[in-house]
Amino acid sequence: MTDRSETPLISVIVPTFQRSQLLPRTLDSIYRQTHSNIQLIVVDDNLPGSEDAARTAAVLEPYRHRPGFLYLNTTGAIGAGAARNLAISQCSGEYVAFLDDDDCYLPHKLEKQLRFMQAGGLDASYHDVRWLDERDKLVEERTLDYTSDFSTEALLKAHILHSLCPTAVYMIRREALLRTEGFGEVPSGQDFILMLRCIESGMKIGYLPGAHVVQYLHKGDRISLGDNKIRGENLLYDLKHRYFHLLTAKERRYVRFRHYAVLSFASLRSRRPLRAAGYAVRTVFSSPTSCVKEGIRYFRSKKGGRS
């Protein structure tokens, strides 16, 4: 384990809302990191005085004695993007990383990503992600090696086409992060907007191969499901549309394909099969070729391949 006195402080921001029962697993994964110089900021977005707020406070009580632990409260239900932005304004680490309240870091996540950034003199970096179900069975492993050109123009195009997300794969120098407007304060896609802002600010950004975080897919709703997901994805599509002049006709069709595919899956997971079917039809008509190619990639990713 790294010596706290000889390594940079990393602030890890965890927003939480109605998931007190899952928080210990998440927080313990942060405290098990091989990099130990950590400021952990938990942002409680539960409504003050609610049962969820009381349960969250009780769960967090054993962690309050930990060095660098900071517990913040919002006014309640302001959303994950705004909650993270609040924490960014209060953090003191040289580097900033993020984790959702139902997911986990793998043990070397912070150490490996920090070394990678220091070696390359980077302002920000991202890596791959692994999705598991509630039985710890692999659902998908997504490899984000969409570009080998890390110029602003190439990163912007890769992000519009593929989305260099989710939040938990990011590490950003605090000084550089504070020069942006932070996360988007929208129903979903806050991470997409943050990365877009990082790219457009001219940050030096790099990609670290390998999955260093695990995200869990639950039978119950995540924040990013349901009507919020649909509204958020439609807002993001409108945002991406502003960059269509950078894309070829084929690439524009691919963006439309991804948009309707996401809406179809979100509707299906929200148990709205008729709406899912309607979006699925639009998905196919947007780009039949992409349907075949992405279908093959998805099923390969379930076996540990790229997505």
C-alpha positions as CSV (number, residue, x, y, z in Angstrom):
1,M,0.0,0.0,0.0
2,T,1.3,3.5,-0.9
3,D,2.6,5.8,1.8
4,R,0.1,8.7,2.4
5,S,2.9,11.2,3.0
6,E,4.6,10.6,-0.3
7,T,1.8,10.4,-2.8
8,P,-0.8,12.9,-4.1
9,L,-4.1,13.2,-2.3
10,I,-7.0,11.8,-4.4
11,S,-10.5,13.0,-3.6
12,V,-13.1,10.3,-4.4
13,I,-16.7,11.7,-4.7
14,V,-19.7,9.4,-4.0
15,P,-23.2,10.8,-4.3
16,T,-25.9,8.8,-2.7
17,F,-29.7,8.7,-2.9
18,Q,-31.9,6.0,-1.4
19,R,-29.2,3.3,-1.4
20,S,-28.0,3.1,2.2
21,Q,-27.9,-0.7,2.1
22,L,-25.4,-0.7,-0.7
23,L,-23.1,2.0,0.5
24,P,-20.8,-0.1,2.7
25,R,-19.7,-2.3,-0.2
26,T,-19.0,0.8,-2.2
27,L,-17.1,2.7,0.5
28,D,-15.1,-0.4,1.6
29,S,-13.9,-0.8,-2.0
30,I,-12.5,2.7,-1.8
31,Y,-10.8,2.1,1.5
32,R,-9.3,-1.2,0.2
33,Q,-7.4,0.7,-2.5
34,T,-3.6,0.2,-2.7
35,H,-3.4,4.0,-2.9
36,S,-4.2,5.1,0.6
37,N,-3.9,8.9,0.5
38,I,-7.6,9.5,-0.1
39,Q,-10.2,12.1,0.7
40,L,-13.6,10.4,0.6
41,I,-16.5,12.7,0.1
42,V,-20.0,11.3,0.4
43,V,-22.8,13.6,-0.8
44,D,-26.2,12.7,0.7
45,D,-28.9,13.8,-1.7
46,N,-31.7,12.3,0.3
47,L,-34.4,14.7,1.5
48,P,-33.4,16.1,5.0
49,G,-35.5,14.5,7.7
50,S,-36.5,11.5,5.6
51,E,-36.1,7.9,6.5
52,D,-33.6,7.5,3.8
53,A,-31.5,10.3,5.2
54,A,-31.6,8.7,8.7
55,R,-30.6,5.3,7.4
56,T,-27.8,6.8,5.3
57,A,-26.5,8.7,8.3
58,A,-26.5,5.6,10.4
59,V,-24.7,3.6,7.8
60,L,-22.0,6.3,7.5
61,E,-21.4,6.6,11.3
62,P,-18.6,4.0,11.4
63,Y,-16.7,5.8,8.6
64,R,-16.7,9.2,10.2
65,H,-13.5,8.6,12.2
66,R,-11.6,7.8,9.0
67,P,-8.9,10.3,8.0
68,G,-10.1,12.5,5.1
69,F,-13.7,11.5,5.4
70,L,-16.2,14.3,4.5
71,Y,-19.9,14.0,4.7
72,L,-22.0,16.6,2.8
73,N,-25.7,17.1,2.6
74,T,-27.6,18.7,-0.2
75,T,-31.0,20.4,0.1
76,G,-32.4,17.1,-1.2
77,A,-33.0,15.4,-4.6
78,I,-30.9,17.9,-6.5
79,G,-29.6,15.1,-8.7
80,A,-26.3,13.3,-9.1
81,G,-24.7,15.9,-11.3
82,A,-25.4,18.8,-9.0
83,A,-24.4,16.7,-6.0
84,R,-21.0,15.9,-7.5
85,N,-20.5,19.5,-8.4
86,L,-21.1,20.5,-4.8
87,A,-18.4,18.0,-3.7
88,I,-16.0,19.3,-6.3
89,S,-16.3,22.7,-4.8
90,Q,-15.3,21.3,-1.4
91,C,-12.7,18.7,-2.4
92,S,-9.0,19.3,-1.7
93,G,-7.2,16.5,-3.6
94,E,-4.7,17.1,-6.4
95,Y,-6.7,14.5,-8.4
96,V,-10.5,13.8,-8.3
97,A,-12.2,10.5,-9.0
98,F,-15.8,9.4,-8.8
99,L,-17.9,6.3,-7.8
100,D,-21.7,5.7,-7.7
101,D,-23.2,4.5,-4.5
102,D,-23.9,1.0,-5.8
103,D,-20.6,0.2,-7.6
104,C,-17.1,-0.8,-6.6
105,Y,-13.5,0.0,-7.4
106,L,-11.1,-2.9,-8.0
107,P,-8.2,-2.7,-5.6
108,H,-5.5,-1.1,-7.8
109,K,-7.8,1.4,-9.6
110,L,-6.5,4.6,-8.0
111,E,-2.9,3.6,-7.9
112,K,-2.7,2.5,-11.5
113,Q,-4.7,5.5,-12.9
114,L,-2.6,7.9,-10.9
115,R,0.7,6.4,-12.1
116,F,-0.6,6.5,-15.7
117,M,-1.5,10.1,-15.4
118,Q,1.7,11.1,-13.8
119,A,3.8,9.3,-16.4
120,G,2.0,11.0,-19.3
121,G,1.6,14.4,-17.7
122,L,-2.2,14.1,-18.2
123,D,-5.0,16.4,-17.0
124,A,-7.6,13.6,-17.2
125,S,-7.9,9.9,-18.1
126,Y,-10.4,7.1,-18.5
127,H,-10.4,3.3,-18.6
128,D,-12.6,0.3,-19.3
129,V,-15.6,-0.8,-17.3
130,R,-17.1,-4.1,-16.3
131,W,-20.8,-4.7,-15.6
132,L,-22.0,-7.5,-13.4
133,D,-25.5,-8.6,-12.4
134,E,-26.6,-9.2,-8.8
135,R,-25.1,-12.7,-8.8
136,D,-21.7,-11.3,-9.9
137,K,-22.1,-12.7,-13.3
138,L,-20.5,-10.8,-16.2
139,V,-23.1,-8.9,-18.2
140,E,-20.7,-6.8,-20.3
141,E,-17.1,-5.7,-20.4
142,R,-16.7,-2.5,-22.4
143,T,-13.4,-1.5,-23.8
144,L,-13.1,2.2,-24.6
145,D,-10.2,2.0,-27.0
146,Y,-12.2,4.0,-29.6
147,T,-9.3,6.2,-30.6
148,S,-5.5,6.2,-30.6
149,D,-5.4,10.0,-31.5
150,F,-5.9,12.1,-28.3
151,S,-6.1,15.4,-30.0
152,T,-9.1,17.6,-29.1
153,E,-10.7,16.9,-32.4
154,A,-10.3,13.2,-32.4
155,L,-11.4,12.8,-28.8
156,L,-14.5,15.0,-29.5
157,K,-15.4,12.8,-32.4
158,A,-14.9,9.5,-30.4
159,H,-17.0,10.9,-27.6
160,I,-19.9,11.9,-29.8
161,L,-19.8,8.5,-31.6
162,H,-19.3,6.2,-28.6
163,S,-19.6,8.1,-25.3
164,L,-16.4,7.9,-23.3
165,C,-18.3,7.1,-20.1
166,P,-19.3,6.2,-17.3
167,T,-18.3,8.6,-14.4
168,A,-16.4,6.0,-12.4
169,V,-13.8,5.5,-15.1
170,Y,-12.6,9.1,-14.8
171,M,-9.7,10.7,-12.9
172,I,-9.1,14.4,-13.4
173,R,-6.6,16.9,-12.0
174,R,-8.6,19.2,-9.7
175,E,-7.0,22.3,-11.1
176,A,-8.1,21.4,-14.6
177,L,-11.5,20.3,-13.5
178,L,-12.2,23.6,-11.8
179,R,-11.7,25.3,-15.1
180,T,-14.8,23.6,-16.5
181,E,-18.4,23.9,-15.4
182,G,-18.3,20.3,-14.1
183,F,-21.0,17.8,-14.5
184,G,-24.2,18.4,-16.4
185,E,-27.1,19.0,-14.1
186,V,-29.5,17.0,-16.2
187,P,-31.7,13.9,-15.6
188,S,-29.1,11.5,-17.0
189,G,-25.9,11.8,-19.1
190,Q,-24.1,14.0,-16.5
191,D,-20.9,12.1,-17.2
192,F,-21.2,12.6,-21.0
193,I,-21.4,16.4,-20.5
194,L,-18.5,16.5,-18.1
195,M,-16.2,14.6,-20.5
196,L,-17.4,16.9,-23.4
197,R,-16.5,19.9,-21.3
198,C,-13.1,18.4,-20.4
199,I,-12.3,17.7,-24.1
200,E,-13.5,21.2,-25.3
201,S,-11.4,22.9,-22.5
202,G,-8.3,21.5,-24.2
203,M,-7.3,19.1,-21.4
204,K,-4.5,16.5,-22.1
205,I,-6.5,13.3,-21.9
206,G,-5.4,9.7,-22.1
207,Y,-6.8,6.2,-22.1
208,L,-5.7,3.5,-19.7
209,P,-6.5,-0.1,-20.9
210,G,-8.2,-2.4,-18.5
211,A,-11.4,-2.5,-16.4
212,H,-10.7,-1.1,-12.9
213,V,-14.2,-0.5,-11.8
214,V,-17.3,-2.8,-11.5
215,Q,-20.8,-1.5,-12.1
216,Y,-23.8,-3.5,-11.0
217,L,-27.0,-3.9,-12.9
218,H,-30.0,-4.4,-10.5
219,K,-33.5,-5.7,-10.9
220,G,-34.7,-2.5,-9.2
221,D,-34.4,0.9,-10.9
222,R,-31.1,2.7,-11.1
223,I,-31.3,6.5,-11.1
224,S,-30.5,6.3,-14.8
225,L,-33.6,4.3,-15.7
226,G,-37.2,5.1,-16.4
227,D,-38.6,8.4,-17.7
228,N,-35.5,10.3,-16.4
229,K,-33.3,8.1,-18.7
230,I,-35.6,8.8,-21.7
231,R,-35.6,12.5,-21.1
232,G,-31.9,12.6,-20.5
233,E,-31.0,10.6,-23.6
234,N,-33.2,12.9,-25.7
235,L,-31.4,15.9,-24.3
236,L,-28.1,14.3,-25.0
237,Y,-29.1,13.5,-28.6
238,D,-30.0,17.1,-29.2
239,L,-26.6,18.1,-27.8
240,K,-24.8,15.6,-30.0
241,H,-26.7,16.8,-33.0
242,R,-24.9,20.1,-32.7
243,Y,-21.7,18.3,-33.6
244,F,-23.1,16.4,-36.6
245,H,-21.2,18.7,-39.0
246,L,-18.0,16.9,-37.8
247,L,-19.4,13.5,-38.8
248,T,-19.9,11.7,-42.1
249,A,-23.3,10.5,-43.1
250,K,-22.5,7.0,-42.0
251,E,-21.3,8.2,-38.6
252,R,-24.5,10.3,-38.2
253,R,-26.6,7.1,-38.8
254,Y,-24.5,5.3,-36.2
255,V,-25.2,8.0,-33.6
256,R,-29.0,7.7,-34.3
257,F,-28.7,4.0,-34.1
258,R,-27.0,4.2,-30.7
259,H,-29.6,6.7,-29.5
260,Y,-32.6,4.5,-30.3
261,A,-30.8,1.4,-29.0
262,V,-30.3,3.0,-25.6
263,L,-33.9,4.1,-25.5
264,S,-35.0,0.6,-26.4
265,F,-32.9,-1.1,-23.6
266,A,-33.9,1.5,-21.1
267,S,-37.6,1.0,-21.8
268,L,-37.2,-2.8,-21.7
269,R,-35.4,-2.6,-18.3
270,S,-38.2,-0.3,-17.1
271,R,-40.7,-3.0,-18.0
272,R,-42.3,-1.0,-20.9
273,P,-42.1,-3.6,-23.7
274,L,-44.3,-1.8,-26.2
275,R,-42.2,1.4,-26.0
276,A,-39.1,-0.7,-26.2
277,A,-40.4,-2.4,-29.3
278,G,-41.1,0.9,-31.0
279,Y,-37.5,2.2,-30.3
280,A,-36.1,-1.2,-31.4
281,V,-37.8,-0.7,-34.8
282,R,-36.2,2.8,-35.1
283,T,-32.9,1.3,-34.1
284,V,-33.0,-1.2,-37.0
285,F,-34.1,1.4,-39.6
286,S,-31.4,3.9,-38.4
287,S,-28.6,1.5,-39.4
288,P,-29.2,-2.2,-40.1
289,T,-25.4,-2.7,-40.5
290,S,-24.7,-1.3,-37.1
291,C,-27.4,-3.6,-35.6
292,V,-25.5,-6.6,-36.8
293,K,-22.0,-5.4,-35.9
294,E,-23.0,-4.1,-32.4
295,G,-25.0,-7.3,-31.7
296,I,-21.9,-9.4,-32.4
297,R,-19.7,-7.1,-30.2
298,Y,-22.2,-7.2,-27.3
299,F,-22.4,-10.9,-27.2
300,R,-18.6,-11.1,-27.4
301,S,-18.3,-8.7,-24.5
302,K,-20.4,-11.0,-22.3
303,K,-17.5,-13.4,-22.6
304,G,-14.9,-10.7,-21.7
305,G,-14.3,-9.3,-25.2
306,R,-14.6,-5.7,-26.3
307,S,-17.8,-3.8,-26.8
